[in-house]
Amino acid sequence: MSLGKQNQRILADRYQLIELIGSGAMGQVYRGEDKLLGGVVVAVKFLSQTLLNDKMRHRFEREATISALLGEKSIHIIRVRDYGVDENEVPYYVMEFLEGESLSQVIKFQPLPLKRFLYLSRQICVGMDAAHSGIMLKGELCQVVHRDIKPSNVLVMQDPTLGELVKILDFGIAKLVQANATQTHSFMGTLAYCSPEQMEGKELDNRSDIYSLGVMMYEMLTLEMPILPESSSFGAWYRAHHDFEPRPFDAHLKIPTELKDVIMKCMEKSRNNRPQTVAEILRVIEGLEKKNQTNKVTNPMTTFSGQKTIVADTYDDADLKYKGDRTEVVAKVDGVTTISKNLTWPNNKPIQKIVFPKVVISSGQTFPSLWVMIEKDDIMSRIKDMRYNQFLFLNSPHPMILWITVIYNPHRGARWLPCYLDLKSQTSRQVTAALAQTGNYKILFFALEEPKQCQHVTGSTIATNQCKIMLNWLESSKAIPDTGGAKMSKQRLREEFNKLKPVILSKLKNSYKSSS
């Protein structure tokens, strides 16, 4: 069918094909628009008409299924949204439309500096670990082995809210490792990155991907291949991967010893001698990132879990005058304290240590607030403590904000008050809009011992640029479909929160010292 006719097609009364953007042995990929979701750009992949047999149909459907399930597990794997068969009985699947550079393009002219290498490699590892941990298929947990990890199958893209984001592509030759299943032994992959057992057509597990990852990481740092054959033939590559030791890193390269060691270990000939899981590699990378982290609050971009999110640091203190006008803040807080004395703990909330958001309307005033229940002694001892806030946003698999508030004093430590705002919830959207519009919020403290009456009210301001960013988050989240991934997004943000805690504490300690 001609390209012109394809452009006029609408699949399943929903997907308008726009232009051909790629083709290969397996089929063609078109850029399209999802008319049901207001013209959201998608990519539509068709199986080639020359491959319309039962075996290839099954393989194509399996590729779509694997990618769809893995895309729900990790933001670092391309996400499949839909699968279907057109009027000519040609199968297709719809996936997210990605624009960026392949890793092979990124490292075409120069190796990656250590900081960027760690940043990108961590995301690759997170995606691979999600695949290796398996997907549920017909009631059975099946590990997914990619079998073709290489720079051209890794996309580095710019996400409007997360910054530089890595996606692992092409699960077309991925292998499902199922218990009690007869596996076909055949070679598939790219010669330069194949493990010795993959060259032999042996049964594969996650450790084969780890070998390929080691080769790729070596290339990312040096632009060189660690193993080179005598010729480009299959036999020469077979001998190279079996008999040739990887070239050691040049001494002049400033690469940490523990990183060199784990990369060389990935390329061990025997899979029993390699790291047994990607998590082992991830621990080394995260440890090195932690060593390289700076405590200076000079850049409004903070990285987390292979992603960037826009955050704003805001400090308030009821005693130390190093940020803003304390008199004005206290005046506002005191005004709300008077207004809020009549506020009582909601009947539908348990009497226990919890934090939740709420838009409050009291005496004609509307303001966003954070309701907190803790011990009475803790409330009274923290009345003059420093306040700090930070916001993280994750748009996939589900749009959600982690709103972090910290009450801090070096003698009493930190009281963490995290709160999640689901941007598919009307209540959370109202709270987010109120935060962005007012540029501040109130913290209402209730005591476990006297739960009904509000004991104390304080406030915290939000950086101006952060308010603008939150309005953008609200707007962008409208176009994101609700796919039921709220729990997954919350879990991811919770993990990043735990990683950020020591960084935030270090900032607070330094700020307190400099102020004093």
Secondary structure, DSSP 8 states (H G I E B T S, - for coil): --HHHHHT-EETTTEEEEEEEEE-SSEEEEEEEEGGGTSEEEEEEEE-GGG-SHHHHHHHHHHHHHHHHHHHH-TTB--EEEEEE-TTS-EEEEEE---EEEHHHHTSSS---HHHHHHHHHHHHHHHHHHHT-EEETTEEEEEE-S--SGGGEEEEEETTTEEEEEE---TT-EEE-TT--------S-GGG--HHHHTT----HHHHHHHHHHHHHHHHHSS-S---SSSSHHHHHHHHHH-------TTS---HHHHHHHHHHT-SSGGGS-SSHHHHHHHHHHHHHHH-------SEEEETTEEEE---EEEESS--SSS-HHHHHHHHHHHHHHHTT-B--TTS-SSS-EEEEEEEETTEEEEEEEEEE-HHHHHHTTT-EEEEEEEEE-SSS-EEEEEEEEEETTTEEEEEEEEEETTSHHHHHHHHHHHHHSEEEEEEEESSS-SBEEEEEEEE--HHHHHHHHHHHHHHTTS---S-HHHHHHHHHHHHHHHHHHHHHHHHHHHHHH-
